[in-house]
Amino acid sequence: NTAWAFACIGWSNFNFFVALLSSAGNKHQESFIDTELSQLHMVHLHFQLQFPDQKFPIAHMQSELLREFKRQAPKPSQIQRDVAAALSRIGWNHAFEFVTREGLSLDMAQPDTKTAIDPDQKFPLAHMQSELLTAFKRQAPKPSQLQRDVAAALTRIGWNHAFEFVTREGLSLDMAQPDTKTAIEVDGPTHFLKCTKGTQRVENGRTKFKSRLLRQLGWTLIRIPYFDWDALNDAVAQEAFKRQVPKPSQLQRDVAAALTRIGWDHVFEYVTREGMSLDMAQPEAKIAIEVDGPSHYLKGKGTQRVENGRTKFKSRILGQLGWTLIHIPYFEWSALFDAAAQDSYLKSKIRSDS
């Protein structure tokens, strides 16, 4: 048992194993129980791999050890048979219950490439799985007012969703479209670490862990931090999320006309299925052009111009939805005095930003 335990952890002290196994070799084979003989075969393999030029201290028992090891090979379970059937369906040719020349049993294997699959790895607390899931669901957070506000805005723009949806794995999602596996998570202050440096905000470990699990389960996540939502602190800004026919400005019309001149086919005032309005878009390629007038910027000092929270928020959401955005600031466009300059500018923008 000692030799087996140290072999399991990869111990590689030659003299240690020689001392242990030499004393075992002095015992009569009948004094070992079947399980010990099977374990000694595994110790023998470990010894050969660690010390290939050395003789195994109980080499005279090698055939008996191998025979007992093979005899105790486990019977295939139903899960093994199910996995094997699935592998056959996808064309992964394999040997079922393959035994290596060293006597190791593999559930499914491709001997030529030395590739093996073992579906029987179990979670150490698998016997408590139902209790763990029940406790996890019981601690699901109650929806906040922030979550309710975002949910109401999503309803206004026609983004149908399940509120406080729980996956079959027990993970709670603020708003979700289960069929497309798209979820929106509203992150309040408790989702972030308390940072002392300025306005820096970093997601805490629990939030990152949940996000990682959901992505691994195939979910697309859209995160709405509370500080982005708080920036939309007036009714007009929040109503911008509604599915309405916006009133295009002359600036937007001028840019659209120039895009038509240079042959960039587009949909004018396109609305995504999530209700986001885009000035000009190529929906199939998911490329959009946004013309940013003065209302898209904060009032800065001098000529400094900084995008406001609403513009940044919209850009972030569209980026998470897979859109490539090209921004046309009004102050850059107004500096172009003729059609030739406008066309050249747009070609350069599209080439560099997409």
C-alpha positions in Angstrom: 0.0 0.0 0.0 2.9 2.4 0.8 4.5 1.8 -2.6 1.2 2.3 -4.3 0.5 5.5 -2.5 3.9 7.1 -3.4 3.6 5.9 -7.0 0.2 7.6 -7.3 1.7 11.0 -6.4 4.6 10.5 -8.8 7.4 9.9 -6.2 10.7 9.2 -8.0 13.2 8.2 -5.4 14.9 5.0 -6.6 16.3 3.8 -3.3 13.0 4.4 -1.6 11.1 2.1 -4.0 13.9 -0.6 -3.9 13.8 -0.7 -0.1 10.0 -1.1 -0.1 9.7 -3.6 -2.9 12.6 -5.7 -1.9 10.9 -6.5 1.4 7.7 -7.2 -0.5 9.6 -9.6 -2.7 10.5 -11.7 0.3 6.9 -12.4 1.0 5.1 -15.4 -0.5 2.7 -14.5 -3.3 -0.3 -16.1 -1.4 0.2 -13.6 1.4 -1.0 -10.8 -1.0 -4.6 -10.1 -1.5 -5.9 -9.7 -5.1 -6.1 -5.9 -4.9 -2.5 -5.6 -3.7 -1.3 -7.6 -6.6 -3.2 -5.4 -9.0 -1.7 -2.3 -7.3 1.8 -3.7 -7.5 1.4 -4.0 -11.3 0.7 -0.3 -11.4 3.7 0.3 -9.2 5.7 -1.8 -11.6 4.7 0.4 -14.5 5.6 3.5 -12.6 9.0 2.0 -11.7 9.7 1.2 -15.4 8.8 4.7 -16.5 10.8 6.4 -13.8 13.9 4.1 -13.9 13.9 2.4 -17.3 17.5 1.1 -16.9 16.9 -0.5 -13.5 15.5 -4.0 -12.7 12.2 -4.1 -10.9 12.9 -5.6 -7.5 10.0 -8.2 -7.8 10.4 -8.9 -11.5 9.9 -12.6 -10.8 6.2 -11.8 -10.0 5.5 -9.7 -13.1 3.3 -12.2 -14.9 1.2 -12.8 -11.8 0.8 -9.1 -11.3 -0.3 -8.5 -14.9 -2.8 -11.4 -14.8 -4.4 -10.2 -11.6 -4.5 -6.6 -12.9 -6.4 -7.7 -16.0 -8.7 -9.9 -14.0 -9.8 -6.9 -11.9 -10.5 -4.6 -14.9 -13.8 -2.9 -14.3 -16.9 -3.8 -16.4 -18.0 -1.0 -18.8 -20.7 1.2 -17.5 -23.8 2.5 -19.4 -22.2 5.9 -19.6 -19.2 4.4 -21.3 -21.4 2.6 -23.8 -23.4 5.8 -24.5 -20.2 7.8 -25.1 -18.8 5.0 -27.3 -22.0 5.0 -29.4 -21.8 8.8 -29.8 -18.2 8.6 -30.9 -19.2 6.0 -33.5 -22.0 8.4 -34.8 -19.5 11.2 -35.3 -17.1 8.9 -37.1 -14.4 8.7 -34.4 -13.2 5.1 -35.0 -11.9 3.5 -31.8 -11.3 0.4 -29.9 -13.7 -0.2 -27.0 -12.2 -1.3 -23.7 -8.7 -1.3 -25.2 -5.9 -2.8 -23.1 -2.4 -1.5 -23.6 0.6 -3.8 -23.7 1.4 -2.7 -20.2 -2.1 -4.0 -19.1 -3.8 -0.6 -18.7 -7.5 -0.6 -19.6 -8.7 2.4 -21.7 -12.5 3.0 -22.2 -12.1 4.1 -25.8 -8.8 4.5 -27.7 -7.2 5.1 -31.0 -4.0 3.0 -30.4 -2.2 4.4 -33.5 -2.4 8.0 -32.2 -2.3 7.0 -28.6 -5.5 9.0 -28.0 -7.9 7.8 -25.2 -11.2 9.0 -23.8 -12.3 8.4 -20.2 -15.9 9.5 -19.5 -16.1 8.1 -16.0 -14.3 11.0 -14.2 -16.6 11.9 -11.4 -17.0 15.1 -9.3 -15.7 14.2 -5.8 -19.0 15.3 -4.3 -21.3 13.8 -7.0 -23.4 12.1 -4.3 -24.3 15.6 -3.0 -25.2 17.0 -6.4 -28.9 17.5 -5.8 -28.4 19.1 -2.4 -25.8 21.5 -3.8 -28.1 22.5 -6.6 -31.0 23.1 -4.2 -28.8 25.3 -1.9 -27.4 27.2 -4.9 -30.9 28.0 -6.2 -32.2 29.0 -2.8 -29.5 31.7 -2.6 -30.4 33.2 -5.9 -30.5 37.0 -5.5 -33.8 38.9 -5.5 -34.1 41.3 -8.4 -33.1 44.9 -7.7 -34.9 48.0 -8.9 -32.0 48.5 -11.4 -32.7 45.0 -12.9 -36.4 45.9 -13.1 -35.6 49.2 -14.9 -33.4 47.5 -17.5 -36.0 44.8 -18.0 -38.7 47.4 -18.6 -36.5 49.2 -21.1 -35.8 45.9 -22.9 -39.6 45.3 -23.2 -40.1 48.8 -24.6 -37.6 48.1 -27.4 -39.2 44.7 -28.2 -36.5 42.4 -26.8 -38.6 39.6 -25.5 -37.0 37.8 -22.6 -37.5 35.7 -19.5 -36.9 37.7 -16.3 -34.8 36.0 -13.7 -34.3 32.9 -15.8 -32.6 29.9 -14.2 -30.6 27.5 -16.4 -30.9 23.8 -15.9 -27.5 24.0 -14.2 -29.0 26.3 -11.6 -27.4 29.5 -12.8 -29.6 32.6 -12.5 -29.7 35.1 -15.3 -31.2 38.6 -15.0 -32.8 38.5 -18.5 -32.5 35.8 -21.0 -33.6 34.5 -24.4 -33.2 30.8 -23.8 -33.7 29.7 -27.4 -30.7 31.8 -28.6 -28.8 31.4 -25.3 -28.4 35.2 -25.0 -28.4 36.7 -21.6 -28.2 40.2 -20.1 -26.6 40.6 -16.7 -27.2 43.8 -14.7 -24.1 44.4 -12.6 -24.7 46.4 -9.5 -22.0 47.7 -7.1 -21.7 44.3 -5.4 -20.3 42.8 -8.6 -17.2 45.0 -8.4 -14.2 45.2 -6.1 -13.7 48.3 -4.0 -10.8 50.1 -5.7 -9.1 53.0 -4.2 -7.6 54.4 -7.4 -10.0 57.0 -8.9 -13.0 55.6 -10.7 -11.4 52.3 -11.6 -13.9 49.4 -11.4 -12.9 45.7 -11.5 -15.3 42.8 -11.5 -15.0 40.6 -8.5 -14.1 36.9 -8.5 -17.6 35.6 -8.2 -18.8 37.6 -11.2 -15.9 36.5 -13.3 -16.4 32.9 -12.3 -20.1 32.9 -13.2 -19.3 34.6 -16.5 -16.7 32.0 -17.3 -19.1 29.1 -16.5 -21.9 30.6 -18.6 -19.6 31.1 -21.6 -18.4 27.5 -21.3 -22.1 26.4 -21.3 -22.6 28.2 -24.6 -24.2 31.5 -23.4 -23.6 34.9 -25.0 -23.4 37.5 -22.2 -24.2 41.2 -22.4 -23.2 43.0 -19.3 -24.8 46.3 -18.1 -22.8 47.9 -15.4 -24.7 50.1 -13.0 -22.4 53.1 -13.6 -23.2 53.0 -17.4 -26.9 52.8 -16.7 -26.7 55.6 -14.1 -25.2 57.8 -16.8 -28.6 57.6 -18.6 -30.1 59.8 -15.9 -32.8 61.5 -17.9 -35.9 60.2 -19.5 -34.9 61.3 -23.0 -31.7 59.2 -22.8 -33.5 56.1 -21.7 -36.3 56.5 -24.3 -33.5 56.3 -26.9 -33.7 52.6 -26.4 -37.2 52.4 -27.6 -38.0 51.0 -31.1 -39.0 54.3 -32.7 -38.4 55.7 -36.2 -35.7 58.3 -35.4 -35.6 61.6 -37.2 -32.4 61.7 -39.2 -30.4 64.9 -39.2 -29.1 66.7 -42.3 -25.6 65.5 -41.3 -26.7 61.9 -41.4 -28.3 62.4 -44.8 -25.1 64.0 -46.2 -23.0 61.1 -45.0 -25.5 58.6 -46.4 -25.4 60.3 -49.8 -21.6 60.2 -49.8 -21.6 56.5 -48.9 -23.9 55.9 -51.9 -21.5 57.8 -54.1 -18.5 55.6 -53.2 -20.6 52.4 -53.7 -21.0 51.4 -50.0 -24.4 49.8 -50.1 -26.3 50.2 -46.8 -29.6 50.3 -45.0 -30.4 53.8 -43.8 -31.7 54.1 -40.2 -31.5 50.3 -39.6 -32.9 48.9 -36.4 -31.4 45.6 -35.0 -33.6 42.8 -33.7 -32.5 44.0 -30.2 -34.1 47.4 -31.0 -30.8 49.3 -31.4 -31.0 52.1 -34.1 -28.0 52.4 -36.5 -27.5 55.4 -38.8 -26.3 53.3 -41.7 -25.6 49.5 -41.7 -24.7 46.5 -43.7 -26.7 43.9 -41.6 -25.2 40.8 -43.2 -21.6 41.9 -42.5 -22.7 43.5 -39.2 -20.9 46.7 -40.0 -22.5 50.0 -38.9 -21.7 53.7 -39.4 -22.8 56.1 -36.6 -22.8 59.8 -37.3 -22.0 61.5 -34.0 -23.4 65.1 -33.7 -22.7 67.5 -30.8 -25.2 65.7 -28.5 -22.9 62.7 -28.5 -20.2 64.5 -26.6 -19.6 66.0 -23.2 -18.8 69.7 -22.9 -15.0 69.7 -22.4 -12.4 72.3 -21.9 -11.4 74.1 -25.1 -11.5 71.9 -28.1 -11.4 68.7 -26.1 -14.3 66.4 -27.0 -15.2 63.2 -25.0 -18.0 60.8 -25.9 -20.8 60.9 -23.3 -22.0 57.9 -21.3 -24.9 57.1 -23.6 -22.8 56.9 -26.7 -20.2 54.8 -25.0 -22.9 52.5 -23.5 -24.5 52.0 -26.9 -21.1 51.3 -28.6 -20.3 48.7 -25.9 -23.6 46.9 -26.3 -23.3 46.8 -30.1 -19.7 45.5 -29.8 -20.9 42.7 -27.5 -23.6 41.9 -30.1 -20.9 41.4 -32.7 -21.2 44.7 -34.6 -18.2 46.6 -36.0 -18.8 50.3 -35.5 -17.4 53.2 -37.6 -17.9 56.6 -36.0 -18.1 59.8 -38.0 -17.7 62.8 -35.6 -19.4 65.9 -36.7 -16.3 68.1 -36.3 -14.3 65.9 -38.6 -17.0 65.9 -41.3 -17.6 69.7 -41.1 -13.9 70.2 -42.0 -14.4 68.5 -45.4 -15.3 71.2 -47.9 -16.2 69.3 -51.1 -17.6 65.9 -52.2 -14.1 64.6 -53.2 -12.8 65.2 -49.7 -15.8 63.6 -48.2 -15.5 60.5 -50.4 -11.8 60.1 -49.7 -12.4 60.5 -45.9 -15.1 57.8 -45.9 -13.0 55.4 -47.9 -10.1 55.8 -45.4 -12.5 55.4 -42.4 -14.1 52.3 -43.7 -10.7 50.8 -44.7 -9.1 51.5 -41.3 -12.0 50.8 -38.9 -13.4 47.7 -40.4 
